[in-house]
Amino acid sequence: MSHLFVTSGKTPDGKQIVGFGSLNPYVKEGKETTPNARDVFYKVDAIDGFLKAVDADRIPLTLKGKDNEGKDLFMKADAFYTQGTSKEGVAYGVNKISIEIGEERLYASKFAGKETYAFDNAEKNKDLIATFNKAIEKGVDITLSATKEETLSKYPKLIDTIKQIDKSAYVEIDYVKGQGAVLKGVSKEKPAREQESQDPEKKNVAAKKFEPSKGKEKDTADIGR
């Protein structure tokens, strides 16, 4: 069982903004610790569980960080599952996260038995990885990329949950064998046992089980608008 803080609201021009909070610098053992890629992986993974539970995991996420000049930098993140057969004829499945920075893209993978994701081709992509980590170190906001009513209306279970959230709430997600992520409830009160931390070492990420979403293409009709 896990909980996720979700916000919802509308802009003056009618856009629906669904947010998942921010990752910000915090103090740990007397030292300031800044958000890093591992923090983002964990957060995106948790949000993907919620989106699966409301049948809306076709919608990517928008990450807002800062560029080298301190201006807002908008990136895209998407969690998905891929499977195939190795050269040895063994079937495999891998949880992946893609991150788009401008025209470039990074991929990270989490294999069975691993607790978190790691960037693919890290040496080859070291400059782009450094750019990403630099962009998020001052803080990163995470929102659903779709904001238009006609796009969101394709996902009635998400719309119903947004209505229940009504500005902000905690959603409770359970992981059921054979079903995957299941929405168990929406609460205005922070769960007593849910003490939020940005430190992934304090989170039991290994216990999270996300079922693959087969045959789904991402909904890009409303991204970035």
Residue pairs with C-beta under 8 A, 6 or more apart in sequence:
1 172
1 173
1 174
1 184
2 46
2 49
2 172
2 173
2 174
2 208
3 170
3 171
3 172
3 173
3 190
3 191
3 194
4 20
4 46
4 47
4 49
4 50
4 170
4 171
4 173
5 20
5 21
5 168
5 169
5 170
5 190
5 196
6 18
6 19
6 20
6 50
6 165
6 168
6 169
6 170
6 171
7 17
7 18
7 19
7 20
7 21
7 165
7 167
7 168
8 16
8 17
8 18
8 19
8 162
8 165
8 166
8 167
8 168
9 16
9 17
9 19
9 167
10 16
10 17
11 17
11 147
14 149
15 147
15 148
16 147
16 148
16 149
16 152
16 162
17 143
17 144
17 147
18 143
18 144
18 162
19 141
19 142
19 143
19 144
20 43
20 47
20 61
20 142
20 143
20 144
21 141
21 142
22 139
22 140
22 141
22 142
23 35
23 39
23 40
23 43
23 136
23 139
23 140
23 142
23 198
24 35
24 139
24 198
25 32
25 33
25 34
25 35
25 137
25 138
25 139
26 32
26 33
26 198
27 33
28 199
33 198
33 199
34 136
34 137
34 138
35 136
35 137
35 139
35 140
35 198
36 133
36 136
36 137
37 108
37 119
37 129
37 132
37 133
37 136
38 116
38 117
38 200
39 136
39 198
39 200
40 63
40 77
40 99
40 136
40 140
41 97
41 108
41 110
41 116
41 117
41 200
42 116
42 200
42 203
42 205
43 142
44 61
44 77
44 79
44 97
44 142
45 79
45 95
45 97
45 110
45 117
45 205
45 208
45 210
46 208
47 61
47 79
47 142
48 57
48 79
48 210
49 173
49 175
49 181
49 208
49 210
50 171
50 173
50 181
50 183
51 57
51 59
51 158
52 180
52 181
52 210
52 211
52 213
53 171
53 173
53 180
53 181
53 182
53 183
54 155
54 157
54 158
54 161
54 183
55 155
55 157
55 158
56 155
56 157
56 158
57 79
57 213
57 216
58 216
58 217
58 218
58 219
59 144
59 145
59 146
59 151
59 155
59 218
59 219
60 76
60 77
60 78
60 145
60 218
60 220
60 223
61 76
61 77
61 78
61 142
61 143
61 144
61 145
62 74
62 75
62 76
62 77
62 142
62 143
62 144
62 145
62 223
62 224
63 74
63 75
63 76
63 77
63 99
63 136
63 140
63 141
63 142
64 72
64 73
64 74
64 75
64 140
64 141
64 142
64 143
65 72
65 73
65 75
65 135
65 136
65 138
65 139
65 140
66 72
66 73
66 135
66 138
66 139
67 73
67 135
68 134
73 101
73 135
74 224
75 99
75 100
75 101
75 132
75 135
76 98
76 99
76 100
76 145
76 223
76 224
77 97
77 98
77 99
77 100
77 142
78 97
78 98
78 218
79 95
79 96
79 97
79 210
80 95
80 96
80 97
80 98
80 213
81 93
81 94
81 95
81 96
81 210
81 212
81 213
81 214
82 93
82 94
82 96
83 91
83 92
83 93
83 94
83 212
84 91
84 92
85 91
85 92
86 92
93 112
93 212
94 109
94 110
94 111
95 109
95 110
95 117
95 210
96 107
96 108
96 109
96 110
96 117
97 107
97 108
97 110
97 117
98 105
98 106
98 107
98 108
99 105
99 106
99 107
99 108
99 132
101 128
101 131
101 132
101 135
104 128
106 119
106 120
106 125
106 128
106 129
106 132
107 119
107 120
107 121
108 117
108 118
108 119
108 120
109 117
109 118
109 120
110 116
110 117
110 118
115 205
115 206
116 200
116 205
119 125
119 129
122 129
145 222
145 223
145 224
146 152
146 219
146 221
146 222
146 223
147 222
147 225
148 221
148 222
148 225
150 222
151 219
151 221
151 222
152 158
152 159
152 162
152 222
153 159
154 219
157 183
161 171
161 183
161 186
164 186
165 171
165 186
168 188
169 186
169 187
169 188
170 186
170 187
170 188
170 189
170 190
170 191
170 194
171 183
171 185
171 186
172 183
172 184
172 185
172 186
172 187
172 191
173 181
173 182
173 183
173 184
174 181
174 182
174 184
175 181
175 182
175 208
175 209
175 210
175 211
176 182
177 209
179 211
180 209
180 210
180 211
181 210
181 211
197 203
